[in-house]
Structure formats: structure tokens, C-alpha cells
Amino acid sequence: MQNQLNILDIAVMSSKPELVQKVRTALPKIRGIVSFVGATVQNLYTDIVKPTNESYAKTALIDESTATIENVSYLQARFLSVWVRAASPKNADIYQCVNSGAYGIVSDDYTAVLNALATYPAGSYSRTIFNVAHRGLSGYNENSLSGTRAAINAGATHVELDGKLTKDKQIVMMHDSDVSRTTNGTGTIENMTLAEVEGLSLDLYGEEKIPTLNEIIDVLRETDVVLVFELKTSDQGLVDALKNVLDKTDFYDQIVVISFHEGSLARMKAVLPEVATADLNPVSAAPHSTIISVRFAPGTPFSTTNGITRGISNAKEAGSSMNCFSAIAESSVGIT
């Protein structure tokens, strides 16, 4: 039908995640929305995040009563676009929905929403803003325990770290395959055992050990900071190793996964469907038709390209969140 009618953007919505998953599997270019309107929500992860991810959707529709600022922030920090069902077209209800930070408002009277939005001063912004520490806080060893702790203390909402797989299938945090740039050693992670890696030291900013994923989780577990874990290899065994770690640590509610490797993202959907993923390949300067066709992360494309303003506008118009990677100046993300 989409091809016959030449419709640019179609979404399927249901209160039954398994139906959304069925459609998304058969027609991956159709966006998925899971409705939790009228549902009892006791735990945001198990009741909303997990079933939305498992359905291959990126948008969750929730009741106004559930849409507190804290709840919306929690959900969007885990790569979900949140839409809110207004309890009524009254201004008080519309304002409550807008001020929650949600990316979409569903109402029986769309003119009431437009009229309420028109009362906000020009340049107003209510949506949740996140601060991601790329490879940990700048000025510390990359992908390190010290950089992670410093990012937490500096107020980061997320820490983005890179994971690689050792020769004996253990996950360590490292950006480069070749360890010579960031450590006191030489060689490649993939050809080293964990014991050999532990014999090296990070040394860009003082010496310290190369952490395992388990050690990073131990640091983050007592915080609200979300780990943005990049699959830094095309070896899909990293996904299976990640599942083993998450099963043992029960860290599912504090991790999202990103990658340039589409094969690894596909493996994530097969092995870890409950974990949100995002495709790092540059699409944000592309036409809207290209952006919405990103199979594994519709509505949350990352980009390393210039000219992201167009992509952000397209995402906003579709009621989807956009995560920009990586911003090096306020002007690059339209902040004035």
C-alpha cells in the first residue's frame, strides 16, 4: 500500500506490542508505536521500555497521568520517542503534555493543541535535553573508569563508551583495535586475551587499567546515568558476549546500544531485542524519506555529517526524537 499510494511516512500503532512487531518485521520501513494508554504502569522499564523495544518500535504513547517530567525523561533517555494522550482538550491538560518534554501530543481536538502551543514565547523549548560524555569526560583517559566517574560527577546523563572483544571473548572498553595510541603497549585487542589486556595501562592522562564492561557497570549501577555502549567491531560475537554480561548483571534498564555495523544491529534485534539500538551511519542530512527508512533506529538517527538542521526539522515534523553525534559547538545543534 505504501508503494502504491506513494505515502512518505506510515506508522502502525497498537496496544499489543506483538502486533507492532509483526508489522515491523514484515515492513521495516513502517514506523512502530506502542500504545500504553489505559495501561497500569508500575515499572517504566519492564512495562514500557522493554515491550516497546521488543516490538521493534521507537515510539511509546502514554497517558497524561503517566507523563511526568521525570518519567518522560527516563523513557527518552533510553532512546524512546514519547507521545502523550491528553486527558482533554482543556488548556491545563495540553500544557501538562507539552511541559512533560514529550515529542508528540495526541488529542481529540488538534486545534486546541495548536492554540495552546501558540501561547508559548518564541524560542521556547520544553523537550528533554541530554548530555552525553563521549568516551567519558574530556581530559581523562578514553573509555576509562576515571573518565566515567568524572562524567558522572560533572552531571552527564549518559556516558558513551566503546566495547571490543578479546581473543577469549571478554568485553573490554577500547576505541581503537590497535592499543598503541591510548596505552603503553602494542598490538590489537582482538588478538589479546583478557589477561594480556590487563597487563597494559591506559596512559594518555596518567596510567590506569583498561576496564572491562563489568567494571564500568559497577561504577554506573548506583547512578541514574545511562551507558551508551558502542559495538566497536563487526564481530557479532560481541553481541552474544554483551547478552551474557547483561544476564549476569541485570543491567538492562541502564544501557542502549549504538553501532556503525548494521549486521551487529541486526544481531541485537535477534539476541537482545529488549535493548534500544541506534544506527550511527550518517543520514541526518538526507531527505526525510531516507531517514525514516533506517531499519534499526527509525526516528533516532545519529549523524557525523554537517548540515544536521534539516534532519532535525524532519524528525520534529514526524514527532520523533533526534540524537546528534557529536556536537562540538552550540551552533551545530541550533542552540543560540
VMD Tcl script that draws the C-alpha trace (Angstrom):
set ca {
  {0.00 0.00 0.00}
  {2.84 2.40 0.85}
  {4.39 1.89 -2.59}
  {1.07 2.02 -4.44}
  {-0.08 5.25 -2.80}
  {3.40 6.83 -2.65}
  {2.92 7.69 1.02}
  {6.10 9.06 2.56}
  {5.59 8.13 6.19}
  {3.37 5.44 7.72}
  {3.20 4.28 11.31}
  {1.37 1.36 12.85}
  {0.11 1.64 16.42}
  {-1.32 -0.96 18.76}
  {-1.67 -1.66 22.46}
  {-0.39 -5.15 21.62}
  {3.39 -4.99 21.11}
  {3.43 -8.36 19.38}
  {1.24 -6.98 16.57}
  {3.54 -3.99 16.09}
  {6.50 -6.35 16.00}
  {4.79 -8.48 13.36}
  {4.20 -5.49 11.10}
  {7.68 -4.06 11.68}
  {9.24 -7.40 10.81}
  {7.29 -7.70 7.56}
  {7.51 -3.99 6.66}
  {10.54 -2.44 8.39}
  {10.05 0.97 6.75}
  {6.77 1.42 8.61}
  {7.29 3.08 11.98}
  {6.06 1.37 15.12}
  {4.14 2.93 18.01}
  {3.08 1.01 21.09}
  {0.13 2.45 23.00}
  {0.11 2.23 26.78}
  {-2.99 4.39 27.12}
  {-5.12 2.92 29.90}
  {-2.38 0.51 30.92}
  {-1.20 0.09 34.51}
  {2.42 1.18 34.66}
  {4.34 0.11 37.76}
  {7.85 -0.10 36.36}
  {8.88 2.10 33.43}
  {11.45 -0.33 32.10}
  {9.53 -3.58 32.29}
  {6.13 -2.08 31.46}
  {7.11 0.38 28.70}
  {10.75 0.32 27.58}
  {11.13 -3.43 27.27}
  {7.91 -4.18 25.34}
  {8.41 -1.18 23.04}
  {11.92 -2.30 22.14}
  {10.84 -5.91 21.71}
  {8.19 -4.77 19.24}
  {10.91 -3.03 17.16}
  {9.11 0.26 17.77}
  {10.69 3.55 18.78}
  {7.64 5.44 20.00}
  {5.58 4.90 23.14}
  {2.18 6.57 23.62}
  {1.40 7.09 27.30}
  {-1.37 8.62 29.37}
  {-1.10 12.20 30.55}
  {-1.19 10.89 34.11}
  {1.98 8.88 33.44}
  {3.73 11.72 31.63}
  {5.58 13.42 34.46}
  {8.78 15.24 33.56}
  {10.75 12.52 35.35}
  {9.01 9.65 33.55}
  {9.28 11.20 30.11}
  {12.96 11.95 30.69}
  {13.58 8.35 31.81}
  {11.94 6.94 28.69}
  {13.61 9.31 26.24}
  {16.99 8.74 27.87}
  {16.57 5.17 26.67}
  {16.04 6.21 23.04}
  {12.24 6.15 23.01}
  {10.21 8.95 21.46}
  {7.39 9.66 23.88}
  {3.94 10.78 22.80}
  {1.27 11.70 25.33}
  {-2.50 11.23 25.15}
  {-4.10 14.39 26.51}
  {-6.84 13.71 29.05}
  {-8.94 16.50 27.50}
  {-8.59 19.45 25.10}
  {-8.51 21.86 28.03}
  {-5.50 24.16 28.17}
  {-4.37 22.77 31.51}
  {-4.13 19.27 30.07}
  {-2.39 20.40 26.89}
  {0.13 22.42 28.90}
  {0.77 19.39 31.10}
  {1.55 17.31 28.00}
  {3.82 19.94 26.45}
  {5.70 20.67 29.66}
  {6.38 16.97 30.24}
  {9.01 17.15 27.50}
  {7.20 14.70 25.22}
  {7.75 14.68 21.46}
  {4.12 14.31 20.47}
  {0.64 15.07 21.78}
  {-2.42 13.06 20.82}
  {-5.73 14.86 21.29}
  {-9.31 14.69 20.06}
  {-9.03 18.39 19.21}
  {-5.82 19.25 17.39}
  {-6.79 22.93 17.17}
  {-6.75 23.09 20.97}
  {-3.15 21.84 20.89}
  {-2.15 24.40 18.25}
  {-3.82 27.21 20.19}
  {-2.05 26.18 23.41}
  {1.31 25.97 21.66}
  {0.77 29.46 20.23}
  {0.74 30.89 23.75}
  {4.36 29.91 24.39}
  {7.00 32.61 23.80}
  {9.03 32.31 20.62}
  {12.04 30.08 21.10}
  {10.51 28.13 23.98}
  {11.82 24.61 24.45}
  {10.30 22.02 26.74}
  {11.75 18.79 25.39}
  {14.25 16.83 27.41}
  {17.91 17.65 26.79}
  {20.61 15.05 27.45}
  {24.32 15.48 27.93}
  {26.40 12.54 26.69}
  {30.05 12.24 27.73}
  {31.79 10.88 24.63}
  {34.32 8.20 25.69}
  {33.97 9.59 29.20}
  {34.74 13.11 30.33}
  {37.24 15.05 28.24}
  {40.63 15.41 29.92}
  {40.68 11.84 31.20}
  {41.79 8.57 29.63}
  {39.34 7.47 26.95}
  {36.95 4.67 27.92}
  {38.30 4.66 31.44}
  {36.97 4.25 34.96}
  {38.32 7.69 35.90}
  {36.68 9.33 32.88}
  {33.39 7.61 33.65}
  {33.43 8.72 37.28}
  {34.36 12.25 36.26}
  {31.48 12.37 33.76}
  {29.06 11.29 36.47}
  {30.36 13.96 38.84}
  {30.14 16.59 36.08}
  {26.43 15.88 35.59}
  {26.37 13.80 32.40}
  {23.10 12.00 31.77}
  {24.83 9.41 29.57}
  {28.33 8.04 29.11}
  {29.24 6.79 25.64}
  {31.90 4.07 25.71}
  {33.30 1.67 23.13}
  {33.33 -2.09 23.54}
  {35.64 -4.62 21.93}
  {36.00 -8.36 22.24}
  {39.23 -10.01 23.37}
  {40.62 -13.23 21.92}
  {38.95 -15.16 24.76}
  {35.59 -13.41 24.22}
  {35.67 -10.91 27.08}
  {34.38 -7.35 26.67}
  {36.86 -4.55 27.34}
  {36.43 -0.84 26.79}
  {38.60 0.46 23.95}
  {38.03 2.64 20.88}
  {40.89 1.54 18.65}
  {41.74 -2.02 17.70}
  {45.41 -1.04 17.90}
  {46.20 -0.24 21.53}
  {49.29 1.88 20.83}
  {47.55 5.28 20.76}
  {45.94 5.06 24.18}
  {48.07 2.57 26.13}
  {51.66 1.73 26.95}
  {51.54 -1.36 24.76}
  {51.26 -2.51 21.16}
  {49.08 -4.99 19.31}
  {45.37 -5.41 18.72}
  {42.65 -6.16 21.25}
  {41.19 -8.94 19.14}
  {44.48 -10.85 19.28}
  {44.93 -10.50 23.05}
  {43.43 -12.45 25.92}
  {41.85 -10.59 28.82}
  {44.92 -11.37 30.92}
  {47.14 -9.78 28.30}
  {44.93 -6.70 28.10}
  {45.00 -6.37 31.87}
  {48.78 -6.25 31.65}
  {48.55 -2.94 29.78}
  {47.77 0.54 31.09}
  {45.92 3.47 29.60}
  {48.38 6.35 29.59}
  {47.03 9.43 27.83}
  {46.33 11.13 31.18}
  {48.21 9.17 33.80}
  {48.30 5.39 34.00}
  {45.29 3.25 34.86}
  {43.92 -0.13 33.86}
  {41.80 -0.87 30.80}
  {38.34 -1.57 32.23}
  {36.04 -4.44 31.43}
  {32.37 -3.84 30.80}
  {31.59 -5.38 34.19}
  {33.77 -2.79 35.92}
  {32.03 0.06 34.09}
  {28.65 -1.36 35.12}
  {29.80 -1.45 38.75}
  {30.53 2.29 38.55}
  {27.24 3.21 36.84}
  {24.92 0.91 38.76}
  {24.42 3.24 41.73}
  {23.63 6.22 39.48}
  {20.91 7.27 37.01}
  {23.48 7.62 34.21}
  {22.74 5.59 31.08}
  {25.51 3.72 29.28}
  {25.59 4.31 25.53}
  {27.52 1.23 24.50}
  {29.04 1.24 21.03}
  {29.62 -2.08 19.31}
  {33.06 -1.15 18.02}
  {33.51 -4.20 15.81}
  {31.73 -6.11 13.08}
  {32.28 -9.31 15.10}
  {28.73 -10.26 16.04}
  {30.12 -12.36 18.86}
  {30.31 -9.10 20.79}
  {26.51 -9.04 20.90}
  {26.37 -12.54 22.36}
  {29.02 -11.62 24.93}
  {27.03 -8.50 25.80}
  {23.95 -10.62 26.45}
  {25.94 -12.82 28.80}
  {27.09 -9.78 30.78}
  {23.62 -8.24 30.94}
  {22.05 -11.51 32.04}
  {24.57 -11.80 34.88}
  {24.47 -8.15 35.95}
  {20.77 -7.39 35.22}
  {21.82 -4.01 33.79}
  {19.15 -3.94 31.08}
  {17.46 -0.76 32.29}
  {20.61 1.40 32.05}
  {22.04 0.60 28.63}
  {21.40 1.49 25.00}
  {23.49 0.28 22.07}
  {24.83 2.10 19.02}
  {26.93 0.95 16.09}
  {28.06 1.62 12.53}
  {27.78 -2.11 11.84}
  {24.31 -2.99 10.58}
  {25.00 -6.71 10.91}
  {25.65 -6.22 14.60}
  {22.49 -4.15 14.99}
  {20.51 -6.91 13.28}
  {22.07 -9.38 15.70}
  {20.97 -7.14 18.57}
  {17.36 -7.42 17.41}
  {17.67 -11.20 17.32}
  {19.52 -11.69 20.62}
  {18.76 -8.59 22.70}
  {15.52 -7.11 21.35}
  {14.73 -5.51 24.71}
  {17.72 -3.16 24.40}
  {17.30 0.01 22.33}
  {19.64 0.46 19.38}
  {20.61 3.31 17.08}
  {22.39 3.34 13.74}
  {25.44 5.62 13.66}
  {25.68 5.77 9.87}
  {25.19 9.35 8.66}
  {21.65 10.07 7.50}
  {20.59 13.33 9.09}
  {21.42 15.50 6.08}
  {19.50 13.11 3.85}
  {15.90 13.53 2.66}
  {13.16 12.61 5.13}
  {12.33 9.53 3.05}
  {15.85 8.24 3.71}
  {15.77 9.00 7.42}
  {12.55 7.13 8.09}
  {13.80 4.11 6.18}
  {16.65 3.47 8.63}
  {15.70 -0.01 9.66}
  {17.12 -0.37 13.11}
  {16.58 3.08 14.57}
  {13.76 4.92 12.81}
  {13.26 8.28 14.45}
  {16.62 8.30 16.26}
  {19.32 8.56 13.60}
  {22.75 9.70 14.68}
  {24.98 11.62 12.34}
  {28.57 12.62 11.86}
  {27.71 14.78 8.83}
  {27.31 18.52 8.55}
  {24.01 20.22 7.84}
  {22.05 18.42 10.54}
  {19.46 21.18 10.86}
  {17.46 19.70 8.00}
  {17.42 16.28 9.59}
  {16.37 17.67 12.97}
  {13.48 19.54 11.35}
  {12.36 16.40 9.52}
  {12.44 14.37 12.72}
  {10.47 17.00 14.63}
  {7.79 17.10 11.96}
  {7.42 13.33 12.28}
  {7.13 13.53 16.07}
  {10.42 11.70 16.56}
  {13.44 12.44 18.68}
  {16.83 13.10 17.14}
  {20.13 12.41 18.87}
  {23.03 14.36 17.36}
  {26.52 12.87 17.44}
  {28.74 14.51 18.15}
  {28.19 18.21 18.78}
  {31.37 20.24 19.14}
  {29.74 23.67 19.20}
  {26.40 25.07 20.31}
  {25.76 26.44 16.83}
  {25.98 22.93 15.33}
  {22.80 21.89 17.09}
  {20.92 25.13 16.66}
  {21.47 26.43 20.21}
  {21.70 30.20 20.49}
}
mol new
graphics top color blue
foreach p $ca { graphics top sphere $p radius 0.5 }
foreach p [lrange $ca 0 end-1] q [lrange $ca 1 end] { graphics top cylinder $p $q radius 0.2 }
display resetview
